[in-house]
């Protein structure tokens, strides 16, 4: 699958911003943000973003990958699948 460069950048930036926001409510311990990329195979890259934030409420897990789902009252959700073509 080939991804649109600009849309992939937007996805990555959004994930990083979400991770920073999630970690900002952590009152104890370190705040960590890890962005990792590695070659998966010829022409394939895997990118992972993780943080030390509070995580997602279990009741929302079944909606997590639905297009335009958000838990933020002021949030602007995005369909991450549109970055791949």
Backbone as CSV, one residue per row, in Angstrom:
resi,resn,N_x,N_y,N_z,CA_x,CA_y,CA_z,C_x,C_y,C_z
1,UNK,0.848,-1.168,0.000,0.000,0.000,0.000,0.896,1.235,0.000
2,UNK,0.579,2.196,-0.803,1.337,3.436,-0.888,0.543,4.516,-0.175
3,UNK,1.215,5.292,0.657,0.537,6.345,1.399,0.842,7.712,0.827
4,UNK,-0.101,8.610,0.980,0.081,10.002,0.584,0.994,10.675,1.615
5,UNK,2.095,11.238,1.166,3.101,11.808,2.067,2.518,12.864,3.007
6,UNK,1.741,13.789,2.487,1.183,14.867,3.304,0.197,14.312,4.329
7,UNK,-0.673,13.398,3.890,-1.644,12.836,4.823,-0.962,11.986,5.892
8,UNK,0.075,11.256,5.530,0.812,10.480,6.521,1.483,11.399,7.542
9,UNK,2.009,12.517,7.085,2.595,13.496,8.002,1.530,14.039,8.957
10,UNK,0.333,14.298,8.435,-0.755,14.796,9.276,-1.162,13.763,10.322
11,UNK,-1.223,12.491,9.914,-1.563,11.421,10.851,-0.518,11.358,11.959
12,UNK,0.755,11.345,11.583,1.821,11.258,12.571,1.809,12.461,13.510
13,UNK,1.640,13.639,12.971,1.581,14.839,13.800,0.394,14.780,14.756
14,UNK,-0.759,14.323,14.277,-1.942,14.209,15.124,-1.708,13.206,16.257
15,UNK,-1.086,12.076,15.948,-0.800,11.083,16.986,0.164,11.647,18.029
16,UNK,1.153,12.416,17.588,2.102,13.022,18.518,1.408,14.057,19.397
17,UNK,0.570,14.893,18.803,-0.170,15.892,19.586,-1.086,15.205,20.594
18,UNK,-1.781,14.150,20.162,-2.643,13.403,21.084,-1.834,12.817,22.237
19,UNK,-0.651,12.287,21.940,0.196,11.709,22.975,0.651,12.772,23.970
20,UNK,1.002,13.940,23.470,1.417,15.037,24.351,0.260,15.464,25.240
21,UNK,-0.920,15.593,24.656,-2.096,15.980,25.445,-2.438,14.920,26.486
22,UNK,-2.355,13.648,26.115,-2.660,12.571,27.055,-1.651,12.536,28.193
23,UNK,-0.399,12.814,27.899,0.641,12.793,28.925,0.589,14.027,29.821
24,UNK,-0.018,15.099,29.340,-0.044,16.335,30.124,-0.892,16.207,31.379
25,UNK,-1.791,15.233,31.433,-2.631,15.052,32.629,-1.999,14.101,33.639
26,UNK,-0.846,13.531,33.307,-0.135,12.647,34.236,0.540,13.519,35.288
27,UNK,0.184,13.298,36.557,0.725,14.152,37.616,1.960,13.561,38.290
28,UNK,2.123,12.238,38.221,3.273,11.605,38.858,4.059,10.786,37.846
29,UNK,5.338,10.681,38.090,6.190,9.882,37.224,6.569,10.629,35.967
30,UNK,7.394,9.993,35.160,7.874,10.656,33.944,6.786,10.717,32.873
31,UNK,6.864,11.723,32.064,6.015,11.831,30.877,6.871,11.386,29.699
32,UNK,6.409,10.370,29.026,7.215,9.814,27.953,6.437,9.784,26.649
33,UNK,7.154,10.066,25.579,6.617,9.973,24.220,7.665,9.249,23.389
34,UNK,7.254,8.161,22.755,8.170,7.380,21.942,7.611,7.267,20.534
35,UNK,8.412,7.683,19.561,8.072,7.521,18.153,9.137,6.601,17.571
36,UNK,8.683,5.477,17.032,9.609,4.465,16.542,9.238,4.090,15.112
37,UNK,10.239,3.956,14.270,9.989,3.488,12.906,10.998,2.392,12.580
38,UNK,10.553,1.454,11.753,11.457,0.390,11.322,10.984,-0.163,9.994
39,UNK,11.924,-0.669,9.240,11.607,-1.305,7.964,10.923,-2.638,8.245
40,UNK,9.813,-2.866,7.585,9.061,-4.114,7.746,9.415,-5.100,6.638
41,UNK,9.665,-4.595,5.483,10.002,-5.404,4.323,10.360,-4.465,3.198
42,UNK,10.552,-4.979,2.014,10.889,-4.115,0.879,9.798,-3.057,0.638
43,UNK,10.160,-1.802,0.797,9.214,-0.721,0.554,8.174,-0.541,1.646
44,UNK,8.350,-1.180,2.810,7.372,-1.083,3.902,8.036,-0.537,5.163
45,UNK,7.334,0.373,5.818,7.808,0.953,7.067,6.679,0.864,8.085
46,UNK,7.031,0.521,9.320,6.075,0.517,10.422,6.448,1.667,11.338
47,UNK,5.466,2.492,11.706,5.682,3.605,12.614,4.770,3.399,13.809
48,UNK,5.328,3.534,15.012,4.548,3.383,16.246,4.734,4.629,17.100
49,UNK,3.644,5.088,17.704,3.683,6.218,18.624,3.091,5.725,19.939
50,UNK,3.835,5.886,21.028,3.318,5.496,22.338,3.631,6.591,23.348
51,UNK,2.853,6.619,24.428,3.032,7.656,25.435,2.698,7.105,26.811
52,UNK,2.971,7.904,27.827,2.689,7.514,29.206,1.399,8.168,29.701
53,UNK,0.508,8.481,28.783,-0.767,9.119,29.140,-1.721,8.157,29.819
54,UNK,-2.932,8.622,30.039,-3.917,7.869,30.809,-4.549,6.732,30.017
55,UNK,-4.381,6.699,28.723,-4.967,5.629,27.917,-6.405,5.934,27.539
56,UNK,-7.013,4.985,26.857,-8.388,5.168,26.397,-9.317,4.338,27.274
57,UNK,-10.470,4.889,27.556,-11.479,4.187,28.350,-11.900,2.918,27.616
58,UNK,-11.969,1.818,28.340,-12.316,0.535,27.751,-13.631,0.532,27.003
59,UNK,-14.568,1.383,27.417,-15.866,1.421,26.733,-15.762,1.992,25.321
60,UNK,-14.643,2.627,24.992,-14.454,3.216,23.661,-13.612,2.359,22.725
61,UNK,-13.105,1.239,23.211,-12.195,0.433,22.395,-12.819,-0.042,21.091
62,UNK,-14.109,-0.392,21.116,-14.735,-0.900,19.893,-14.929,0.182,18.843
63,UNK,-14.792,1.451,19.224,-14.951,2.560,18.279,-13.626,3.171,17.853
64,UNK,-12.555,2.710,18.447,-11.249,3.353,18.295,-10.830,3.579,16.848
65,UNK,-11.113,2.622,15.968,-10.680,2.758,14.581,-11.823,3.120,13.640
66,UNK,-12.942,3.553,14.186,-14.032,4.058,13.355,-13.638,5.429,12.800
67,UNK,-13.981,5.690,11.543,-13.661,7.012,10.982,-14.290,8.129,11.806
68,UNK,-13.506,9.143,12.070,-13.964,10.378,12.711,-14.383,10.199,14.164
69,UNK,-13.953,9.133,14.838,-14.246,8.947,16.257,-13.289,9.784,17.089
70,UNK,-13.809,10.447,18.115,-12.978,11.205,19.049,-13.598,11.149,20.430
71,UNK,-12.773,11.274,21.456,-13.255,11.354,22.832,-13.139,12.781,23.363
72,UNK,-12.622,13.675,22.549,-12.411,15.059,22.983,-13.644,15.899,22.669
73,UNK,-14.123,16.666,23.642,-15.288,17.522,23.372,-15.022,18.546,22.269
74,UNK,-13.782,19.059,22.210,-13.430,20.043,21.199,-12.624,19.406,20.073
75,UNK,-12.549,18.088,20.073,-11.689,17.385,19.132,-12.227,17.356,17.720
76,UNK,-11.294,17.294,16.794,-11.609,17.131,15.388,-11.052,15.784,14.974
77,UNK,-11.914,14.810,14.862,-11.464,13.461,14.518,-11.126,13.388,13.044
78,UNK,-10.356,12.372,12.697,-9.880,12.224,11.336,-9.935,10.770,10.956
79,UNK,-10.213,10.486,9.713,-10.239,9.120,9.236,-8.814,8.742,8.818
80,UNK,-8.095,8.036,9.699,-6.693,7.701,9.443,-6.539,6.817,8.216
81,UNK,-7.579,6.080,7.866,-7.484,5.202,6.712,-7.333,5.987,5.413
82,UNK,-7.710,7.253,5.404,-7.630,8.029,4.167,-6.187,8.394,3.810
83,UNK,-5.242,8.135,4.706,-3.847,8.443,4.404,-3.217,7.392,3.503
84,UNK,-3.822,6.244,3.414,-3.292,5.182,2.559,-4.111,5.093,1.276
85,UNK,-3.456,4.824,0.186,-4.197,4.676,-1.061,-3.691,3.504,-1.835
